[in-house]
């Protein structure tokens, strides 16, 4: 992996942090071959084929009643992905696990990969906001499990993150959220292999 990218294993999922702007969520190749992964600068699908994203945004957190209409309309354009704006409750109305699952079901029915993102920390340099976003994704782990080939996660949309201390704190914070000792052990063994 290139400089500036770190991988953490938590809840059976690898969280890839690209500290230059994009943050993605993927299934660890050692744990599953059903999800997306990054090889160099190429996103690969579950079949290890390059995945070129063509899609449209759906601002769910501001238009919560439109999913049943908006998502099929976006699919009808020929898109293969849909970027969905969600909220962890910090600035906008919280999107719970049931609503996220409903959205993901509609996306899957329409053959769209969902790129989920939390919008509450957009443009922020406040670690507490990034931490809240990370906690939001941790709370949705059981909702997302099994959908690794249909979901890509942007932990915190356009989070500014200028502080080197933030990187260290996030690493420590993610380490403390491992649910299984094997995941924590893998995190500890991987932390010096990348970045």
Biotite code that builds the C-alpha atoms (Angstrom):
import biotite.structure as struc

atoms = struc.array([
    struc.Atom([0.000, 0.000, 0.000], chain_id="A", res_id=1, res_name="UNK", atom_name="CA", element="C"),
    struc.Atom([1.176, 3.530, -0.647], chain_id="A", res_id=2, res_name="UNK", atom_name="CA", element="C"),
    struc.Atom([2.181, 6.057, 2.002], chain_id="A", res_id=3, res_name="UNK", atom_name="CA", element="C"),
    struc.Atom([-0.725, 7.641, 3.803], chain_id="A", res_id=4, res_name="UNK", atom_name="CA", element="C"),
    struc.Atom([-2.947, 4.571, 3.714], chain_id="A", res_id=5, res_name="UNK", atom_name="CA", element="C"),
    struc.Atom([-3.607, 2.494, 6.814], chain_id="A", res_id=6, res_name="UNK", atom_name="CA", element="C"),
    struc.Atom([-5.679, -0.646, 7.282], chain_id="A", res_id=7, res_name="UNK", atom_name="CA", element="C"),
    struc.Atom([-7.374, -1.593, 10.544], chain_id="A", res_id=8, res_name="UNK", atom_name="CA", element="C"),
    struc.Atom([-9.339, -4.795, 11.125], chain_id="A", res_id=9, res_name="UNK", atom_name="CA", element="C"),
    struc.Atom([-12.477, -4.439, 13.248], chain_id="A", res_id=10, res_name="UNK", atom_name="CA", element="C"),
    struc.Atom([-15.657, -6.458, 13.426], chain_id="A", res_id=11, res_name="UNK", atom_name="CA", element="C"),
    struc.Atom([-14.407, -8.709, 10.611], chain_id="A", res_id=12, res_name="UNK", atom_name="CA", element="C"),
    struc.Atom([-14.058, -5.698, 8.316], chain_id="A", res_id=13, res_name="UNK", atom_name="CA", element="C"),
    struc.Atom([-10.963, -3.810, 7.226], chain_id="A", res_id=14, res_name="UNK", atom_name="CA", element="C"),
    struc.Atom([-11.261, -0.061, 7.463], chain_id="A", res_id=15, res_name="UNK", atom_name="CA", element="C"),
    struc.Atom([-8.906, 1.565, 4.995], chain_id="A", res_id=16, res_name="UNK", atom_name="CA", element="C"),
    struc.Atom([-7.968, 5.137, 5.846], chain_id="A", res_id=17, res_name="UNK", atom_name="CA", element="C"),
    struc.Atom([-6.529, 7.140, 3.022], chain_id="A", res_id=18, res_name="UNK", atom_name="CA", element="C"),
    struc.Atom([-5.453, 10.247, 4.856], chain_id="A", res_id=19, res_name="UNK", atom_name="CA", element="C"),
    struc.Atom([-5.220, 12.306, 1.677], chain_id="A", res_id=20, res_name="UNK", atom_name="CA", element="C"),
    struc.Atom([-8.964, 12.562, 1.219], chain_id="A", res_id=21, res_name="UNK", atom_name="CA", element="C"),
    struc.Atom([-10.834, 9.378, 0.393], chain_id="A", res_id=22, res_name="UNK", atom_name="CA", element="C"),
    struc.Atom([-11.848, 6.984, 3.137], chain_id="A", res_id=23, res_name="UNK", atom_name="CA", element="C"),
    struc.Atom([-13.154, 3.566, 2.095], chain_id="A", res_id=24, res_name="UNK", atom_name="CA", element="C"),
    struc.Atom([-14.492, 0.521, 3.877], chain_id="A", res_id=25, res_name="UNK", atom_name="CA", element="C"),
    struc.Atom([-13.716, -2.915, 2.499], chain_id="A", res_id=26, res_name="UNK", atom_name="CA", element="C"),
    struc.Atom([-13.722, -6.530, 3.536], chain_id="A", res_id=27, res_name="UNK", atom_name="CA", element="C"),
    struc.Atom([-10.250, -7.738, 4.400], chain_id="A", res_id=28, res_name="UNK", atom_name="CA", element="C"),
    struc.Atom([-8.998, -10.017, 1.614], chain_id="A", res_id=29, res_name="UNK", atom_name="CA", element="C"),
    struc.Atom([-7.776, -12.532, 4.209], chain_id="A", res_id=30, res_name="UNK", atom_name="CA", element="C"),
    struc.Atom([-11.261, -12.695, 5.724], chain_id="A", res_id=31, res_name="UNK", atom_name="CA", element="C"),
    struc.Atom([-13.397, -12.646, 2.589], chain_id="A", res_id=32, res_name="UNK", atom_name="CA", element="C"),
    struc.Atom([-13.123, -12.401, -1.165], chain_id="A", res_id=33, res_name="UNK", atom_name="CA", element="C"),
    struc.Atom([-16.678, -11.115, -1.560], chain_id="A", res_id=34, res_name="UNK", atom_name="CA", element="C"),
    struc.Atom([-16.011, -7.412, -1.159], chain_id="A", res_id=35, res_name="UNK", atom_name="CA", element="C"),
    struc.Atom([-14.253, -4.531, -2.796], chain_id="A", res_id=36, res_name="UNK", atom_name="CA", element="C"),
    struc.Atom([-10.569, -3.934, -2.358], chain_id="A", res_id=37, res_name="UNK", atom_name="CA", element="C"),
    struc.Atom([-7.950, -1.529, -3.640], chain_id="A", res_id=38, res_name="UNK", atom_name="CA", element="C"),
    struc.Atom([-4.909, -2.670, -5.592], chain_id="A", res_id=39, res_name="UNK", atom_name="CA", element="C"),
    struc.Atom([-2.557, 0.247, -6.180], chain_id="A", res_id=40, res_name="UNK", atom_name="CA", element="C"),
    struc.Atom([-4.873, 2.907, -7.594], chain_id="A", res_id=41, res_name="UNK", atom_name="CA", element="C"),
    struc.Atom([-7.553, 0.504, -8.852], chain_id="A", res_id=42, res_name="UNK", atom_name="CA", element="C"),
    struc.Atom([-10.755, -0.490, -7.058], chain_id="A", res_id=43, res_name="UNK", atom_name="CA", element="C"),
    struc.Atom([-11.469, -4.190, -7.607], chain_id="A", res_id=44, res_name="UNK", atom_name="CA", element="C"),
    struc.Atom([-14.855, -5.873, -7.293], chain_id="A", res_id=45, res_name="UNK", atom_name="CA", element="C"),
    struc.Atom([-15.510, -9.260, -5.677], chain_id="A", res_id=46, res_name="UNK", atom_name="CA", element="C"),
    struc.Atom([-14.290, -10.973, -8.869], chain_id="A", res_id=47, res_name="UNK", atom_name="CA", element="C"),
    struc.Atom([-11.003, -9.030, -8.707], chain_id="A", res_id=48, res_name="UNK", atom_name="CA", element="C"),
    struc.Atom([-12.056, -7.057, -11.811], chain_id="A", res_id=49, res_name="UNK", atom_name="CA", element="C"),
    struc.Atom([-11.483, -3.273, -12.033], chain_id="A", res_id=50, res_name="UNK", atom_name="CA", element="C"),
    struc.Atom([-14.605, -1.453, -10.849], chain_id="A", res_id=51, res_name="UNK", atom_name="CA", element="C"),
    struc.Atom([-15.233, 1.879, -12.550], chain_id="A", res_id=52, res_name="UNK", atom_name="CA", element="C"),
    struc.Atom([-17.797, 3.885, -10.617], chain_id="A", res_id=53, res_name="UNK", atom_name="CA", element="C"),
    struc.Atom([-20.508, 5.701, -12.562], chain_id="A", res_id=54, res_name="UNK", atom_name="CA", element="C"),
    struc.Atom([-23.104, 7.204, -10.314], chain_id="A", res_id=55, res_name="UNK", atom_name="CA", element="C"),
    struc.Atom([-25.236, 9.936, -8.854], chain_id="A", res_id=56, res_name="UNK", atom_name="CA", element="C"),
    struc.Atom([-25.689, 11.334, -5.338], chain_id="A", res_id=57, res_name="UNK", atom_name="CA", element="C"),
    struc.Atom([-28.810, 10.791, -3.252], chain_id="A", res_id=58, res_name="UNK", atom_name="CA", element="C"),
    struc.Atom([-28.947, 13.149, -0.243], chain_id="A", res_id=59, res_name="UNK", atom_name="CA", element="C"),
    struc.Atom([-31.022, 10.814, 1.921], chain_id="A", res_id=60, res_name="UNK", atom_name="CA", element="C"),
    struc.Atom([-30.436, 12.649, 5.171], chain_id="A", res_id=61, res_name="UNK", atom_name="CA", element="C"),
    struc.Atom([-32.269, 15.709, 3.791], chain_id="A", res_id=62, res_name="UNK", atom_name="CA", element="C"),
    struc.Atom([-34.843, 13.829, 1.667], chain_id="A", res_id=63, res_name="UNK", atom_name="CA", element="C"),
    struc.Atom([-35.661, 10.801, 3.786], chain_id="A", res_id=64, res_name="UNK", atom_name="CA", element="C"),
    struc.Atom([-38.994, 10.047, 2.105], chain_id="A", res_id=65, res_name="UNK", atom_name="CA", element="C"),
    struc.Atom([-37.632, 9.834, -1.439], chain_id="A", res_id=66, res_name="UNK", atom_name="CA", element="C"),
    struc.Atom([-35.596, 6.583, -1.458], chain_id="A", res_id=67, res_name="UNK", atom_name="CA", element="C"),
    struc.Atom([-38.250, 4.419, -3.147], chain_id="A", res_id=68, res_name="UNK", atom_name="CA", element="C"),
    struc.Atom([-38.456, 6.922, -6.035], chain_id="A", res_id=69, res_name="UNK", atom_name="CA", element="C"),
    struc.Atom([-34.920, 8.353, -6.203], chain_id="A", res_id=70, res_name="UNK", atom_name="CA", element="C"),
    struc.Atom([-32.921, 5.112, -6.126], chain_id="A", res_id=71, res_name="UNK", atom_name="CA", element="C"),
    struc.Atom([-34.758, 3.371, -9.020], chain_id="A", res_id=72, res_name="UNK", atom_name="CA", element="C"),
    struc.Atom([-34.608, 6.630, -11.024], chain_id="A", res_id=73, res_name="UNK", atom_name="CA", element="C"),
    struc.Atom([-30.851, 6.799, -10.502], chain_id="A", res_id=74, res_name="UNK", atom_name="CA", element="C"),
    struc.Atom([-30.493, 3.146, -11.545], chain_id="A", res_id=75, res_name="UNK", atom_name="CA", element="C"),
    struc.Atom([-32.472, 3.918, -14.726], chain_id="A", res_id=76, res_name="UNK", atom_name="CA", element="C"),
    struc.Atom([-29.727, 6.354, -15.814], chain_id="A", res_id=77, res_name="UNK", atom_name="CA", element="C"),
    struc.Atom([-27.279, 3.442, -16.208], chain_id="A", res_id=78, res_name="UNK", atom_name="CA", element="C"),
    struc.Atom([-25.417, 4.234, -12.985], chain_id="A", res_id=79, res_name="UNK", atom_name="CA", element="C"),
    struc.Atom([-23.694, 1.365, -11.198], chain_id="A", res_id=80, res_name="UNK", atom_name="CA", element="C"),
    struc.Atom([-23.172, 3.226, -7.896], chain_id="A", res_id=81, res_name="UNK", atom_name="CA", element="C"),
    struc.Atom([-25.140, 5.643, -5.770], chain_id="A", res_id=82, res_name="UNK", atom_name="CA", element="C"),
    struc.Atom([-23.522, 7.901, -3.175], chain_id="A", res_id=83, res_name="UNK", atom_name="CA", element="C"),
    struc.Atom([-25.886, 8.150, -0.216], chain_id="A", res_id=84, res_name="UNK", atom_name="CA", element="C"),
    struc.Atom([-25.623, 10.992, 2.302], chain_id="A", res_id=85, res_name="UNK", atom_name="CA", element="C"),
    struc.Atom([-26.334, 9.797, 5.851], chain_id="A", res_id=86, res_name="UNK", atom_name="CA", element="C"),
    struc.Atom([-26.165, 11.402, 9.290], chain_id="A", res_id=87, res_name="UNK", atom_name="CA", element="C"),
    struc.Atom([-24.702, 10.239, 12.599], chain_id="A", res_id=88, res_name="UNK", atom_name="CA", element="C"),
    struc.Atom([-26.949, 12.765, 14.379], chain_id="A", res_id=89, res_name="UNK", atom_name="CA", element="C"),
    struc.Atom([-24.229, 15.305, 15.089], chain_id="A", res_id=90, res_name="UNK", atom_name="CA", element="C"),
    struc.Atom([-25.558, 17.988, 12.761], chain_id="A", res_id=91, res_name="UNK", atom_name="CA", element="C"),
    struc.Atom([-28.507, 16.437, 10.930], chain_id="A", res_id=92, res_name="UNK", atom_name="CA", element="C"),
    struc.Atom([-31.263, 13.938, 11.800], chain_id="A", res_id=93, res_name="UNK", atom_name="CA", element="C"),
    struc.Atom([-29.784, 10.526, 12.706], chain_id="A", res_id=94, res_name="UNK", atom_name="CA", element="C"),
    struc.Atom([-30.162, 7.692, 10.192], chain_id="A", res_id=95, res_name="UNK", atom_name="CA", element="C"),
    struc.Atom([-30.727, 4.469, 12.125], chain_id="A", res_id=96, res_name="UNK", atom_name="CA", element="C"),
    struc.Atom([-29.816, 0.904, 11.178], chain_id="A", res_id=97, res_name="UNK", atom_name="CA", element="C"),
    struc.Atom([-33.337, 0.082, 9.982], chain_id="A", res_id=98, res_name="UNK", atom_name="CA", element="C"),
    struc.Atom([-33.410, 3.003, 7.545], chain_id="A", res_id=99, res_name="UNK", atom_name="CA", element="C"),
    struc.Atom([-29.901, 2.205, 6.280], chain_id="A", res_id=100, res_name="UNK", atom_name="CA", element="C"),
    struc.Atom([-30.895, -1.442, 5.730], chain_id="A", res_id=101, res_name="UNK", atom_name="CA", element="C"),
    struc.Atom([-34.034, -0.353, 3.843], chain_id="A", res_id=102, res_name="UNK", atom_name="CA", element="C"),
    struc.Atom([-31.935, 1.896, 1.580], chain_id="A", res_id=103, res_name="UNK", atom_name="CA", element="C"),
    struc.Atom([-29.410, -0.894, 0.970], chain_id="A", res_id=104, res_name="UNK", atom_name="CA", element="C"),
    struc.Atom([-32.204, -3.325, 0.090], chain_id="A", res_id=105, res_name="UNK", atom_name="CA", element="C"),
    struc.Atom([-33.543, -0.856, -2.513], chain_id="A", res_id=106, res_name="UNK", atom_name="CA", element="C"),
    struc.Atom([-30.033, -0.364, -3.900], chain_id="A", res_id=107, res_name="UNK", atom_name="CA", element="C"),
    struc.Atom([-29.489, -4.113, -4.176], chain_id="A", res_id=108, res_name="UNK", atom_name="CA", element="C"),
    struc.Atom([-32.883, -4.582, -5.895], chain_id="A", res_id=109, res_name="UNK", atom_name="CA", element="C"),
    struc.Atom([-31.771, -1.949, -8.417], chain_id="A", res_id=110, res_name="UNK", atom_name="CA", element="C"),
    struc.Atom([-28.288, -3.445, -8.885], chain_id="A", res_id=111, res_name="UNK", atom_name="CA", element="C"),
    struc.Atom([-26.515, -0.393, -7.453], chain_id="A", res_id=112, res_name="UNK", atom_name="CA", element="C"),
    struc.Atom([-23.448, -0.408, -5.250], chain_id="A", res_id=113, res_name="UNK", atom_name="CA", element="C"),
    struc.Atom([-24.069, 1.983, -2.363], chain_id="A", res_id=114, res_name="UNK", atom_name="CA", element="C"),
    struc.Atom([-21.341, 4.413, -1.363], chain_id="A", res_id=115, res_name="UNK", atom_name="CA", element="C"),
    struc.Atom([-22.442, 5.423, 2.115], chain_id="A", res_id=116, res_name="UNK", atom_name="CA", element="C"),
    struc.Atom([-21.071, 8.553, 3.736], chain_id="A", res_id=117, res_name="UNK", atom_name="CA", element="C"),
    struc.Atom([-21.667, 10.477, 6.961], chain_id="A", res_id=118, res_name="UNK", atom_name="CA", element="C"),
    struc.Atom([-22.031, 14.183, 6.252], chain_id="A", res_id=119, res_name="UNK", atom_name="CA", element="C"),
    struc.Atom([-21.985, 15.637, 9.785], chain_id="A", res_id=120, res_name="UNK", atom_name="CA", element="C"),
    struc.Atom([-18.193, 16.173, 9.930], chain_id="A", res_id=121, res_name="UNK", atom_name="CA", element="C"),
    struc.Atom([-17.847, 17.639, 6.407], chain_id="A", res_id=122, res_name="UNK", atom_name="CA", element="C"),
    struc.Atom([-15.056, 20.220, 6.325], chain_id="A", res_id=123, res_name="UNK", atom_name="CA", element="C"),
    struc.Atom([-14.250, 19.689, 10.001], chain_id="A", res_id=124, res_name="UNK", atom_name="CA", element="C"),
    struc.Atom([-10.891, 19.307, 11.708], chain_id="A", res_id=125, res_name="UNK", atom_name="CA", element="C"),
    struc.Atom([-12.494, 18.271, 15.011], chain_id="A", res_id=126, res_name="UNK", atom_name="CA", element="C"),
    struc.Atom([-11.425, 14.783, 16.053], chain_id="A", res_id=127, res_name="UNK", atom_name="CA", element="C"),
    struc.Atom([-14.589, 14.359, 18.164], chain_id="A", res_id=128, res_name="UNK", atom_name="CA", element="C"),
    struc.Atom([-16.687, 14.633, 14.976], chain_id="A", res_id=129, res_name="UNK", atom_name="CA", element="C"),
    struc.Atom([-14.548, 12.054, 13.192], chain_id="A", res_id=130, res_name="UNK", atom_name="CA", element="C"),
    struc.Atom([-14.753, 9.790, 16.243], chain_id="A", res_id=131, res_name="UNK", atom_name="CA", element="C"),
    struc.Atom([-18.562, 10.104, 16.240], chain_id="A", res_id=132, res_name="UNK", atom_name="CA", element="C"),
    struc.Atom([-18.617, 9.171, 12.535], chain_id="A", res_id=133, res_name="UNK", atom_name="CA", element="C"),
    struc.Atom([-16.387, 6.133, 13.177], chain_id="A", res_id=134, res_name="UNK", atom_name="CA", element="C"),
    struc.Atom([-18.625, 5.089, 16.078], chain_id="A", res_id=135, res_name="UNK", atom_name="CA", element="C"),
    struc.Atom([-21.651, 5.385, 13.784], chain_id="A", res_id=136, res_name="UNK", atom_name="CA", element="C"),
    struc.Atom([-20.133, 2.866, 11.348], chain_id="A", res_id=137, res_name="UNK", atom_name="CA", element="C"),
    struc.Atom([-19.179, 0.551, 14.200], chain_id="A", res_id=138, res_name="UNK", atom_name="CA", element="C"),
    struc.Atom([-22.814, 0.654, 15.358], chain_id="A", res_id=139, res_name="UNK", atom_name="CA", element="C"),
    struc.Atom([-23.918, -0.407, 11.861], chain_id="A", res_id=140, res_name="UNK", atom_name="CA", element="C"),
    struc.Atom([-21.498, -3.353, 11.572], chain_id="A", res_id=141, res_name="UNK", atom_name="CA", element="C"),
    struc.Atom([-24.232, -5.988, 11.838], chain_id="A", res_id=142, res_name="UNK", atom_name="CA", element="C"),
    struc.Atom([-26.339, -4.127, 9.252], chain_id="A", res_id=143, res_name="UNK", atom_name="CA", element="C"),
    struc.Atom([-23.437, -3.998, 6.778], chain_id="A", res_id=144, res_name="UNK", atom_name="CA", element="C"),
    struc.Atom([-22.085, -7.518, 7.326], chain_id="A", res_id=145, res_name="UNK", atom_name="CA", element="C"),
    struc.Atom([-22.780, -9.721, 4.324], chain_id="A", res_id=146, res_name="UNK", atom_name="CA", element="C"),
    struc.Atom([-23.147, -6.762, 1.963], chain_id="A", res_id=147, res_name="UNK", atom_name="CA", element="C"),
    struc.Atom([-19.439, -6.320, 1.285], chain_id="A", res_id=148, res_name="UNK", atom_name="CA", element="C"),
    struc.Atom([-19.934, -6.648, -2.470], chain_id="A", res_id=149, res_name="UNK", atom_name="CA", element="C"),
    struc.Atom([-22.677, -3.986, -2.464], chain_id="A", res_id=150, res_name="UNK", atom_name="CA", element="C"),
    struc.Atom([-21.355, -1.316, -0.103], chain_id="A", res_id=151, res_name="UNK", atom_name="CA", element="C"),
    struc.Atom([-18.406, 1.075, 0.057], chain_id="A", res_id=152, res_name="UNK", atom_name="CA", element="C"),
    struc.Atom([-18.094, 3.340, 3.104], chain_id="A", res_id=153, res_name="UNK", atom_name="CA", element="C"),
    struc.Atom([-16.750, 6.885, 3.294], chain_id="A", res_id=154, res_name="UNK", atom_name="CA", element="C"),
    struc.Atom([-16.294, 7.243, 7.054], chain_id="A", res_id=155, res_name="UNK", atom_name="CA", element="C"),
    struc.Atom([-16.550, 11.048, 7.164], chain_id="A", res_id=156, res_name="UNK", atom_name="CA", element="C"),
    struc.Atom([-17.187, 13.084, 4.021], chain_id="A", res_id=157, res_name="UNK", atom_name="CA", element="C"),
    struc.Atom([-14.387, 15.566, 3.256], chain_id="A", res_id=158, res_name="UNK", atom_name="CA", element="C"),
    struc.Atom([-13.089, 15.569, 6.814], chain_id="A", res_id=159, res_name="UNK", atom_name="CA", element="C"),
    struc.Atom([-10.248, 18.088, 6.957], chain_id="A", res_id=160, res_name="UNK", atom_name="CA", element="C"),
    struc.Atom([-7.884, 16.223, 9.323], chain_id="A", res_id=161, res_name="UNK", atom_name="CA", element="C"),
    struc.Atom([-4.834, 18.482, 9.344], chain_id="A", res_id=162, res_name="UNK", atom_name="CA", element="C"),
    struc.Atom([-3.511, 17.252, 12.686], chain_id="A", res_id=163, res_name="UNK", atom_name="CA", element="C"),
    struc.Atom([-0.998, 14.403, 12.877], chain_id="A", res_id=164, res_name="UNK", atom_name="CA", element="C"),
    struc.Atom([-2.351, 13.791, 16.382], chain_id="A", res_id=165, res_name="UNK", atom_name="CA", element="C"),
    struc.Atom([-5.720, 12.938, 14.844], chain_id="A", res_id=166, res_name="UNK", atom_name="CA", element="C"),
    struc.Atom([-4.158, 10.047, 12.922], chain_id="A", res_id=167, res_name="UNK", atom_name="CA", element="C"),
    struc.Atom([-2.616, 8.693, 16.113], chain_id="A", res_id=168, res_name="UNK", atom_name="CA", element="C"),
    struc.Atom([-5.848, 9.132, 18.092], chain_id="A", res_id=169, res_name="UNK", atom_name="CA", element="C"),
    struc.Atom([-7.933, 7.466, 15.393], chain_id="A", res_id=170, res_name="UNK", atom_name="CA", element="C"),
    struc.Atom([-5.538, 4.522, 15.275], chain_id="A", res_id=171, res_name="UNK", atom_name="CA", element="C"),
    struc.Atom([-5.817, 4.137, 19.066], chain_id="A", res_id=172, res_name="UNK", atom_name="CA", element="C"),
    struc.Atom([-9.592, 4.592, 18.957], chain_id="A", res_id=173, res_name="UNK", atom_name="CA", element="C"),
    struc.Atom([-10.115, 1.941, 16.311], chain_id="A", res_id=174, res_name="UNK", atom_name="CA", element="C"),
    struc.Atom([-7.841, -0.458, 18.170], chain_id="A", res_id=175, res_name="UNK", atom_name="CA", element="C"),
    struc.Atom([-10.034, -0.042, 21.260], chain_id="A", res_id=176, res_name="UNK", atom_name="CA", element="C"),
    struc.Atom([-13.182, -0.988, 19.300], chain_id="A", res_id=177, res_name="UNK", atom_name="CA", element="C"),
    struc.Atom([-12.196, -4.479, 18.221], chain_id="A", res_id=178, res_name="UNK", atom_name="CA", element="C"),
    struc.Atom([-14.922, -6.849, 19.289], chain_id="A", res_id=179, res_name="UNK", atom_name="CA", element="C"),
    struc.Atom([-12.882, -10.014, 19.012], chain_id="A", res_id=180, res_name="UNK", atom_name="CA", element="C"),
    struc.Atom([-9.384, -10.555, 20.379], chain_id="A", res_id=181, res_name="UNK", atom_name="CA", element="C"),
    struc.Atom([-8.285, -12.052, 17.047], chain_id="A", res_id=182, res_name="UNK", atom_name="CA", element="C"),
    struc.Atom([-9.191, -8.775, 15.321], chain_id="A", res_id=183, res_name="UNK", atom_name="CA", element="C"),
    struc.Atom([-7.230, -6.772, 17.895], chain_id="A", res_id=184, res_name="UNK", atom_name="CA", element="C"),
    struc.Atom([-4.246, -9.087, 17.423], chain_id="A", res_id=185, res_name="UNK", atom_name="CA", element="C"),
    struc.Atom([-4.432, -8.680, 13.661], chain_id="A", res_id=186, res_name="UNK", atom_name="CA", element="C"),
    struc.Atom([-4.652, -4.888, 14.072], chain_id="A", res_id=187, res_name="UNK", atom_name="CA", element="C"),
    struc.Atom([-1.567, -4.868, 16.262], chain_id="A", res_id=188, res_name="UNK", atom_name="CA", element="C"),
    struc.Atom([0.384, -7.019, 13.816], chain_id="A", res_id=189, res_name="UNK", atom_name="CA", element="C"),
    struc.Atom([-0.720, -4.913, 10.807], chain_id="A", res_id=190, res_name="UNK", atom_name="CA", element="C"),
    struc.Atom([-0.203, -1.451, 12.260], chain_id="A", res_id=191, res_name="UNK", atom_name="CA", element="C"),
    struc.Atom([3.457, -1.244, 11.298], chain_id="A", res_id=192, res_name="UNK", atom_name="CA", element="C"),
    struc.Atom([3.110, -2.897, 7.882], chain_id="A", res_id=193, res_name="UNK", atom_name="CA", element="C"),
    struc.Atom([1.386, 0.026, 6.129], chain_id="A", res_id=194, res_name="UNK", atom_name="CA", element="C"),
    struc.Atom([1.343, 3.821, 6.129], chain_id="A", res_id=195, res_name="UNK", atom_name="CA", element="C"),
])
